């Protein structure tokens, strides 16, 4: 069972959902277009009582009214505040796509209690050459309308149809952002080079790649992420696309369980 805690951040508060007590706590950070609900299927498959923390990032969903800037550093500041307010002991960051890049930035700061990272279909710290200015301009319009979101879900973000309720949640979340927050990631954040920060991460990292991900393919992660994370290992999830938490929540939950078992050993 989860409770909601208001956490003060710059310009307002975040409503943070906190559940369970068994640590280390799992702190979930959603993708560009997602929300705390992106993780519903994953959390439902975790052992009962596992401590979890999740929230809508600044500019999205219930946090839409928070003012900018919406860049990676501000999102990492918000994440830091959430952890300080809601996590009394050891924790693992679980970040998806944009949320994984935010997680890398915070991990590089060496926050007290950080035990490891699970990066799910992550945006790499070094932008690939395919992230051109033209690509970023086109990407910035991916969530302009429900029709645009449906196209992205069906032809870019997934490798197989999502269950109806899961697809409805993804559609709702992708249009639930202010225009500035929606544009920040494709126009700037995705192209930001954070390799210097990534190399400072000193905790174990597991990277989940999706076999059919056309956004962050496994080959891109091997070339532009793994060389900068000396403590990382990569696992490829078969028959999946970029929205791993929605498409294969059981595989994500199992990978988290495996990672926690390694941390205990």
C-alpha positions as MATLAB code, in Angstrom:
seq = 'XXXXXXXXXXXXXXXXXXXXXXXXXXXXXXXXXXXXXXXXXXXXXXXXXXXXXXXXXXXXXXXXXXXXXXXXXXXXXXXXXXXXXXXXXXXXXXXXXXXXXXXXXXXXXXXXXXXXXXXXXXXXXXXXXXXXXXXXXXXXXXXXXXXXXXXXXXXXXXXXXXXXXXXXXXXXXXXXXXXXXXXXXXXXXXXXXXXXXXXXXXXXXXXXXXXXXXXXXXXXXXXXXXXXXXXXXXXXXXXXXXXXXXXXXXXXXXXXXXXXXXXXX';
ca = [
       0.000    0.000    0.000;
       1.311    3.437   -0.930;
       0.982    6.780    0.807;
       1.543   10.179   -0.791;
       3.993   12.679    0.672;
       4.383   16.293   -0.451;
       8.086   17.018   -0.966;
       9.172   20.663   -1.252;
      11.260   21.435   -4.342;
      12.166   24.645   -6.158;
       8.966   26.456   -7.043;
       6.499   24.135   -5.283;
       6.043   20.527   -4.206;
       6.137   17.042   -5.681;
       3.518   14.479   -4.641;
       5.629   11.387   -3.993;
       4.129    7.919   -3.668;
       5.896    5.783   -1.050;
       5.206    2.117   -0.396;
       6.619   -0.818    1.553;
       9.381   -0.992    4.110;
      11.802   -3.707    3.013;
      15.017   -2.155    1.725;
      16.979   -1.195   -0.109;
      14.299    1.141   -1.425;
      13.706    1.282   -5.162;
      13.427    4.861   -6.437;
      11.745    4.923   -9.855;
      12.364    7.702  -12.398;
      10.132    7.715  -15.492;
      10.806    8.410  -19.173;
      10.033   11.475  -21.314;
       6.285   11.101  -21.719;
       5.757    8.937  -18.647;
       4.619    9.293  -15.067;
       4.757    7.452  -11.764;
       2.183    5.101  -13.301;
       4.706    3.944  -15.911;
       5.943    1.612  -13.180;
       2.574    0.095  -12.187;
       3.245   -3.295  -13.782;
       6.789   -3.527  -12.441;
       5.826   -2.654   -8.869;
       2.911   -5.107   -8.967;
       5.417   -7.891   -9.683;
       7.857   -7.046   -6.876;
       7.829   -9.004   -3.609;
       5.230   -7.766   -1.150;
       6.616   -5.135    1.189;
       9.481   -3.949   -1.026;
      10.108   -0.262   -0.350;
       9.308    1.847   -3.418;
       9.332    5.556   -4.229;
       7.899    7.120   -7.402;
       6.601   10.464   -8.604;
       5.757   12.526  -11.687;
       8.817   14.485  -12.748;
       8.705   18.276  -12.947;
       6.474   19.431  -15.794;
       4.627   16.109  -16.161;
       1.318   14.764  -14.824;
       0.582   15.901  -11.279;
       3.809   17.960  -11.360;
       2.826   19.840  -14.524;
       2.332   23.150  -12.712;
       5.882   23.272  -11.344;
       7.874   26.024  -13.062;
      10.953   25.509  -15.192;
      13.709   25.180  -15.968;
      13.076   21.529  -16.863;
      16.651   20.552  -17.710;
      18.492   17.503  -16.464;
      20.243   19.276  -13.602;
      16.949   20.571  -12.187;
      15.375   17.123  -12.526;
      18.368   15.634  -10.699;
      17.945   18.261   -7.961;
      14.306   17.215   -7.597;
      15.301   13.560   -7.371;
      17.834   14.422   -4.683;
      15.121   16.181   -2.649;
      12.757   13.231   -3.016;
      15.387   10.816   -1.734;
      16.337   13.049    1.187;
      12.682   13.319    2.231;
      11.454    9.778    1.583;
      14.366    7.328    1.786;
      15.914    6.870    5.245;
      18.353    4.111    4.270;
      20.028    2.408    1.306;
      18.378    2.766   -2.092;
      18.669    1.762   -5.738;
      17.799    4.143   -8.557;
      15.668    2.625  -11.320;
      15.571    5.026  -14.266;
      13.969    4.593  -17.676;
      15.193    6.446  -20.801;
      15.316   10.149  -19.836;
      14.861    9.084  -16.220;
      17.976    6.944  -16.553;
      20.000    9.965  -17.655;
      18.675   11.921  -14.669;
      19.612    8.956  -12.463;
      23.152    8.919  -13.855;
      23.571   12.607  -13.044;
      22.424   12.160   -9.469;
      24.496    8.999   -8.976;
      27.586   10.911  -10.072;
      27.086   13.231   -7.110;
      27.571   10.255   -4.778;
      24.473   10.655   -2.604;
      24.571    8.940    0.769;
      22.844    5.568    0.740;
      23.086    4.905   -3.004;
      23.668    1.156   -3.446;
      23.305    0.810   -7.219;
      21.528    1.703  -10.448;
      19.169   -0.170  -12.740;
      19.096    1.672  -16.073;
      16.140    0.598  -18.226;
      16.456    1.296  -21.977;
      18.574    4.264  -20.894;
      19.542    7.392  -22.742;
      23.335    7.098  -22.910;
      25.599    9.729  -21.379;
      27.318   10.294  -24.732;
      24.825   11.388  -27.414;
      25.117    9.182  -30.522;
      25.755   10.779  -33.879;
      22.155   10.025  -34.869;
      20.958   12.685  -32.430;
      21.158   15.449  -35.006;
      19.475   18.835  -34.836;
      16.930   17.680  -37.421;
      16.181   14.525  -35.430;
      15.657   16.561  -32.284;
      13.301   18.996  -33.996;
      11.192   16.106  -35.289;
      11.219   14.380  -31.904;
      10.000   17.543  -30.185;
       6.641   17.093  -31.972;
       6.149   13.424  -31.041;
       3.626   14.256  -28.309;
       1.921   17.262  -29.893;
      -1.464   15.518  -30.054;
      -3.141   12.238  -29.094;
      -2.834   11.119  -32.718;
       0.915   11.802  -32.683;
       1.283    9.846  -29.439;
      -0.650    6.893  -30.846;
       1.690    6.842  -33.846;
       4.753    6.943  -31.578;
       3.389    4.141  -29.403;
       2.555    1.913  -32.350;
       5.548    2.552  -34.610;
       8.460    3.748  -32.443;
       8.158    3.074  -28.732;
       6.923   -0.521  -28.649;
       7.676   -3.801  -30.380;
       4.271   -5.339  -29.644;
       0.807   -3.960  -28.824;
       0.360   -2.852  -25.229;
      -2.589   -4.107  -23.172;
      -5.495   -1.677  -23.447;
      -5.285   -0.092  -19.973;
      -1.476    0.197  -20.187;
      -1.725    1.864  -23.605;
      -4.366    4.267  -22.287;
      -2.079    5.257  -19.421;
       0.839    5.864  -21.786;
      -1.366    7.973  -24.047;
      -2.670   10.009  -21.120;
       0.798   10.567  -19.704;
       2.399   11.647  -22.979;
       0.033   14.575  -23.461;
       0.029   15.542  -19.764;
       2.900   18.020  -19.905;
       3.332   21.716  -20.375;
       4.863   22.766  -23.699;
       8.208   23.794  -22.173;
       8.673   20.510  -20.325;
       7.635   18.550  -23.411;
      10.233   20.291  -25.592;
      13.145   20.409  -23.141;
      14.256   16.791  -23.492;
      14.237   16.457  -27.300;
      15.672   19.889  -27.978;
      18.365   19.904  -25.291;
      18.488   17.077  -22.740;
      18.882   14.214  -25.183;
      21.916   15.946  -26.730;
      23.598   16.862  -23.434;
      26.939   15.104  -22.952;
      27.234   13.887  -19.344;
      30.095   11.446  -19.839;
      32.230   13.260  -17.272;
      29.536   12.708  -14.655;
      28.861    9.103  -15.678;
      32.516    8.158  -15.200;
      32.251    9.225  -11.549;
      29.572    6.650  -10.766;
      31.157    4.263   -8.300;
      28.315    1.829   -7.534;
      27.218   -1.309   -9.410;
      25.027   -0.719  -12.464;
      22.854   -3.065  -14.476;
      21.631   -1.942  -17.880;
      18.492   -3.413  -19.457;
      18.421   -3.132  -23.228;
      15.425   -4.100  -25.352;
      16.141   -6.340  -28.326;
      13.933   -4.365  -30.739;
      14.398   -0.890  -29.263;
      14.704    1.624  -32.115;
      15.165    4.573  -29.716;
      18.146    3.248  -27.737;
      19.195    0.013  -29.508;
      21.486   -2.420  -27.684;
      24.345   -1.529  -30.048;
      24.043    2.156  -29.148;
      24.211    1.323  -25.455;
      27.290   -0.835  -25.949;
      29.055    1.978  -27.809;
      27.862    5.127  -26.051;
      27.032    4.024  -22.498;
      29.065    1.016  -21.338;
      32.496    2.600  -22.006;
      31.631    5.379  -19.564;
      30.245    3.162  -16.777;
      33.079    0.957  -15.526;
      30.867   -0.903  -13.045;
      28.044   -1.727  -15.489;
      26.799   -4.958  -17.035;
      24.237   -5.218  -19.838;
      21.278   -7.583  -20.145;
      19.194   -7.708  -23.332;
      15.476   -8.400  -22.964;
      14.184  -10.301  -26.024;
      11.095   -9.386  -28.024;
      10.710   -5.924  -26.508;
      10.869   -2.276  -27.499;
      11.717    0.970  -25.770;
       8.816    0.967  -23.297;
      10.223   -1.967  -21.346;
       8.386   -1.173  -18.065;
       5.069   -1.257  -19.947;
       5.841   -4.059  -22.431;
       7.789   -6.459  -20.218;
       7.163   -5.469  -16.580;
       7.860   -9.007  -15.404;
      11.289   -8.999  -17.054;
      12.114   -5.638  -15.479;
      10.980   -6.804  -12.038;
      13.026  -10.004  -12.404;
      16.114   -8.041  -13.420;
      15.696   -5.799  -10.376;
      15.396   -8.872   -8.142;
      18.549  -10.363   -9.669;
      20.396   -7.089   -9.132;
      19.328   -6.879   -5.487;
      20.496  -10.466   -4.975;
      23.934   -9.546   -6.341;
      24.080   -6.546   -4.019;
      23.348   -8.812   -1.034;
      26.016  -11.358   -1.982;
];
